[in-house]
Amino acid sequence: MLETSFGLNFFMKPQKKETTLRYIYLRITVDGKRKETSTKRTWDIQRWDTKTERAIGSKEDARELNHFLDTLEMKINKYKTDLLYNEKTISAQRIMDFVLGRVSSKAMLLAEFTSHNREMLALVGKDYAMATYKRYETARSHACDFVLYQYNSEDIELRDLDYDFIANYELYLKTVRNCVNNSALKYIACLRKVVNRAIDKNLIAQDPFRAFRRKRTKTNKWPLTLKELTVLEEKEFTTKRLEVVRDIFIFQCYTGLAYIDTYQLRRTDIRSGIDGAGWIMSKRQKTGNITNIPLLPKAQEIIEKYKDHPLCVARGSVLPVSSNQKMNAYLKEIAALCGLDCELNTHKARRTFGSTVTLNNDVPIHVVKEMLGHSSIRQTESYALTTEQTIAREMKGLTGRLNSSQVQIPKEGLEIISKLEEELRQLKEKYGIK
């Protein structure tokens, strides 16, 4: 909001004591309203120019005072420009508060991070999943370690954050913490959310991220091929725990459920669908989106296999799912025993359902989107990886279509065509036609 008038003056007030030393005052005037404060500096009135509002002379003490006054005036004008840029009201009181340090936030980064996470924890189960809260706790821990590492301090003021802080934090994550690019950017994104929150609360005036631009590394998270999935299904294990984990993984491959949704799946979530067959009808823990998934025979078989498992009976769950950490650890062991040249983890099963089981078998992508519980078709498109099997199938179909489009001419017809072509050649020679 533009002010109609603005004034900034340095002046001296008359004093009762008979002395030439007087305090220098600052006066801010906006739209006729004045605010004054002492600069806490004294000066000889005989060496003061009331027109220029500066000290007279070229001595060191005069140059030092004038430099102080010039710097103060420059900071005030910059703050006024910032107010104008951010479309905030310019007033004498607001500028004077800035001069006196009343708007200089003492808010601390890690304290604000802790406050943010505490609020997030209170909303777990409503707006956030526990996994999201834990990710922000890890991000706060990394930020805390970085501040101690870089500044030898337990915290840092939010107003001290700048581009260098963000860039150095990125370097710290990639070197000291040995994070890959995408993991580092994930933790920086958590920090950015806390900083944006502080900006919204007017704890800091400028965004330290405004010049920070980084791109995530594109990764192809390949699903299991049909051959690999078959090997996994047919493998016989002598250890019961590996068989259980393998079966749960296969169940995910044929339902597309994420780990947490498989863990929380209850018998009451298995219902009769519109076709009279068994369906999974539940909500995704991560997004709250509804997922309706018809049960394929393999998934139904695994449900029946574990319906009387002691853990399933005690918890009322469909499958005896252990912790994600244990599942992934056992899956690595299973991959080695099956001779699979890939890393097995619980999320790979979801990708296998989205690609190998459904899209590669011509299930429309919008149907796959609904079964996976994705919010947009763009999420599902990342699962649509073209495999060699898909390419071979499509090219075989193309070859067949090309062959069928060619006209098959009988032998007798070819002889007639050849005879006619010869007669035409002779006629051209007779009449000199080229």
Residue pairs with C-beta under 8 A, 6 or more apart in sequence:
1 84
1 87
1 88
1 89
1 90
2 84
2 90
3 30
3 31
3 90
3 91
4 31
5 29
5 30
5 31
5 32
6 29
6 30
6 80
6 90
7 27
7 28
7 29
7 30
8 26
8 27
8 28
8 29
8 73
8 76
8 77
9 26
9 27
9 29
9 53
10 24
10 25
10 26
10 27
10 39
10 53
10 54
10 69
11 24
11 25
11 27
11 50
11 53
12 22
12 23
12 24
12 25
12 43
12 45
12 48
13 22
13 23
13 25
14 22
15 22
20 44
20 45
20 46
21 42
21 43
21 44
21 45
22 42
22 43
22 45
23 38
23 39
23 40
23 41
23 42
24 38
24 39
24 41
24 42
24 43
24 65
24 69
25 36
25 37
25 38
25 39
26 36
26 37
26 38
26 39
26 72
26 99
27 34
27 35
27 36
28 34
28 35
28 36
28 76
28 92
28 95
28 96
28 99
29 35
29 92
30 90
30 91
30 92
30 95
31 91
33 91
33 92
33 93
34 92
35 92
35 93
35 95
35 96
37 96
37 99
37 100
39 68
39 69
39 72
41 65
41 68
43 55
43 65
47 55
47 56
47 57
47 62
48 54
48 55
48 56
49 55
49 56
53 69
54 65
54 66
54 69
55 61
55 62
55 65
55 66
56 62
72 99
76 95
76 98
76 99
79 95
79 98
80 90
80 95
82 205
82 206
83 89
83 90
83 94
84 90
86 205
88 94
94 103
97 103
98 104
104 159
105 157
105 158
105 159
105 202
105 203
105 204
106 157
107 157
107 158
107 159
107 198
107 203
107 204
108 155
108 156
108 157
108 158
109 143
109 147
109 155
109 156
109 157
109 158
109 161
109 194
110 140
110 143
110 144
110 147
110 154
110 155
110 156
111 155
112 158
112 194
112 197
112 198
112 203
113 139
113 140
113 143
113 144
113 191
113 194
114 140
116 136
116 193
116 194
116 197
117 133
117 136
117 137
117 140
120 128
120 132
120 133
120 136
121 133
124 130
124 132
124 133
129 260
129 285
129 286
131 260
131 286
135 186
135 190
136 190
138 187
139 186
139 187
139 190
139 191
140 190
142 173
142 177
142 187
143 169
143 187
143 191
144 154
145 177
146 168
146 169
146 172
146 173
147 153
147 154
147 155
147 156
148 154
149 172
149 176
150 168
150 169
150 172
156 165
158 195
158 198
158 203
158 204
159 203
159 204
159 205
161 195
161 204
161 208
162 208
163 208
163 211
163 212
165 208
166 188
166 191
166 208
166 209
166 212
167 212
169 188
169 191
170 184
170 185
170 188
170 214
173 179
173 183
173 184
173 187
173 188
174 180
174 181
174 184
177 184
179 187
180 217
181 214
181 216
181 217
182 216
182 217
182 219
185 214
185 216
188 214
192 209
195 204
195 207
195 208
195 209
196 207
198 204
199 207
220 385
221 347
221 348
221 351
222 342
222 351
222 385
223 348
223 351
223 352
223 354
223 355
223 356
223 383
223 385
224 232
224 253
224 340
224 342
224 348
224 352
224 356
225 356
225 387
225 389
226 356
226 360
226 389
228 340
228 342
229 250
229 253
229 352
229 356
229 357
231 338
231 339
231 340
232 246
232 249
232 250
232 334
232 338
232 340
233 250
233 298
235 246
235 334
235 337
235 338
237 243
237 246
237 334
237 337
241 330
242 330
242 333
242 334
242 337
244 306
244 320
245 322
245 327
245 330
245 331
245 334
246 334
247 302
247 305
247 306
247 319
248 262
248 302
248 319
248 320
248 321
248 327
249 327
249 331
249 334
249 344
249 346
249 349
250 298
250 302
250 349
251 257
251 262
251 298
251 299
251 302
251 303
251 319
252 258
252 259
252 262
252 346
252 349
252 350
252 352
252 353
253 349
253 352
253 353
253 356
253 357
254 296
254 298
254 299
254 353
254 357
255 262
255 280
255 293
255 295
255 296
255 299
255 353
256 291
256 293
256 350
256 353
256 354
256 357
256 358
256 368
256 371
256 372
257 265
257 280
257 291
257 293
257 350
258 284
258 285
258 286
258 346
258 347
258 350
259 321
259 324
259 327
259 346
259 347
260 285
260 286
260 324
261 282
261 284
261 285
261 291
262 319
262 321
262 346
263 317
263 321
263 324
264 282
264 285
264 317
265 280
265 282
265 317
265 318
265 319
266 316
266 317
266 318
267 316
267 317
267 318
268 316
269 280
269 281
269 282
269 318
270 278
270 279
270 280
270 281
270 295
270 303
270 318
271 278
271 279
271 281
272 278
272 279
273 279
273 281
273 292
273 294
275 294
277 294
277 295
278 294
278 295
278 300
279 292
279 293
279 294
279 295
280 291
280 292
280 293
280 295
281 290
281 291
281 292
282 290
282 291
283 289
283 290
283 291
283 373
284 290
284 291
284 373
287 373
287 375
289 373
289 374
289 375
290 373
291 370
291 371
291 372
291 373
292 370
292 371
293 371
295 303
296 357
302 319
303 318
303 319
306 312
306 318
306 319
306 320
309 319
309 320
310 320
311 317
311 320
312 318
312 319
312 320
321 327
324 346
327 346
328 344
328 345
328 346
331 344
331 345
331 346
332 343
332 344
334 344
335 342
335 343
335 344
342 348
350 372
351 383
353 371
353 372
354 368
354 372
354 380
354 383
354 384
355 383
355 384
355 385
355 387
356 387
358 367
358 368
358 371
359 365
359 368
359 383
359 384
360 387
360 389
360 390
365 377
365 380
365 381
365 384
366 377
368 380
368 383
369 376
369 377
369 379
369 380
372 379
372 380
372 383
374 380
409 417
427 433
428 434
